[in-house]
Structures are given as structure tokens and as C-alpha cells.
């Protein structure tokens, strides 16, 4: 290529990206001609040493599990769980469990046109859910917060079947608040049909309750 002025204006747009050798300056003709010969015969103008073989490298493994565990065991945790913490946790869990049961019932209603349910909110700490097949009541569950077993912290109580709204003296299961070794709060079902389950949060317990409900709806 030979040009005058800005070489970028001498190249048509449809040839941009191609390799050019600039022969515009006569005093550099020999250099450019030598470059052209190397280009034609595909010989590098400058001999670049070949890259050597890739060395065999291995990543170092840092084992720190023991150190982490030992530190965790010797660092004290002064966090205190109060009765107020437990009661707040139980109120939140109660609301979450009710919300999840309503979601499960609503999804069942969408899938089964002969299924329906209603929710009777007696007050902010007691709710009754009734379940119907073909308009006939098949099952009901009452869920409420209280401390029937004594103590400062509240528990969640479950009663299944037909019952009086005003009577909370009988129940089928109790969900209590537990404090773990790491001083976190979790739920635990302590009675009856769910004794062996490992659910420790609102979702897991709501699933177990729903399984119990569906079991009776299938009868």
C-alpha cells in the first residue's frame, strides 16, 4: 500500500482488518520489501523462541477444618435467649405455619374442584381451618398459641377433628421452642403422630401438619 496523509483514510471500510505493508516511504523500501517476502513465505521477521513445555503444577491444599472447629469450641458465646425472644419467635412461627397451610389448601383447591376450605380466625392467636369434599366437612384443625403446660414461653397447640371453639383443654400435639447449642431457636413437635419427624422450622412443620390433614381427607 502507498498513500499520502492519514493511512487510515486510504483503506476502504470493507478492507479494514486485512494486513497491509506500507510502501509509502521510498527510503524504507528495502525494509518493507523484506517484510513482504517474509509474509509471502510465512517466515517470522523476528525469531521468537518457542514456549517451553508446561510445567506440572499442583495446587496446595490448606487444611483448616481442625483449626476452625477448635476455635469454635474455645470461643465462648455470651448470647442470652430471653423469654421475650422465645415468644416473638413462636408468634412469628405461628403466623408462618398458618400462611403455609393456607397456601397448601389454596393450591389443592385449584387442582381439585370438589375441594374447599375456610379459615375462622377466632382471634390473633387462635385459628380454625375446616376442609370440605363435595361440600361436606371432612376434617378440621385448630391452631392456637398459649402456655397450657406452664412456663413463661408460649407454645403452639394443635387439635384435630370436630371440637368446640371455646374449649382449649384438649390437644393432639404441641410445638415448643428449643434453644440449640449455638443459641439459635428452633421448633420441636413433642406429642402424638409427629413425634419422629425432624422438622425444626415453620415450613417443615407446616408440611407435616398438611400430611396429617390430607391423610384424613383421603379416607
C-alpha positions, 0 to 999 in steps of 0.5 A: 500500500502507498498513500499520502496523509492519514493511512487510515483514510486510504483503506476502504471500510470493507478492507479494514482488518486485512494486513497491509505493508506500507510502501509509502516511504521510498527510503524504507523500501528495502525494509518493507520489501523484506517484510513482504517476502517474509509474509509471502513465505510465512517466515517470522521477521523476528525469531521468537523462541518457542514456549517451553513445555508446561510445567506440572503444577499442583495446587496446595491444599490448606487444611483448616477444618481442625483449626476452625472447629477448635476455635469454635469450641474455645470461643465462648458465646455470651448470647442470652435467649430471653423469654421475650425472644422465645415468644416473638419467635413462636408468634412469628412461627405461628403466623408462618405455619398458618400462611403455609397451610393456607397456601397448601389448601389454596393450591389443592383447591385449584387442582381439585374442584370438589375441594374447599376450605375456610379459615375462622380466625377466632382471634390473633392467636387462635385459628380454625381451618375446616376442609370440605369434599363435595361440600361436606366437612371432612376434617378440621384443625385448630391452631392456637398459641398459649402456655397450657403446660406452664412456663413463661414461653408460649407454645403452639397447640394443635387439635384435630377433628370436630371440637368446640371453639371455646374449649382449649383443654384438649390437644393432639400435639404441641410445638415448643421452642428449643434453644440449640447449642449455638443459641439459635431457636428452633421448633420441636413437635413433642406429642402424638403422630409427629413425634419422629419427624425432624422438622425444626422450622415453620415450613417443615412443620407446616408440611407435616401438619398438611400430611396429617390433614390430607391423610384424613381427607383421603379416607 
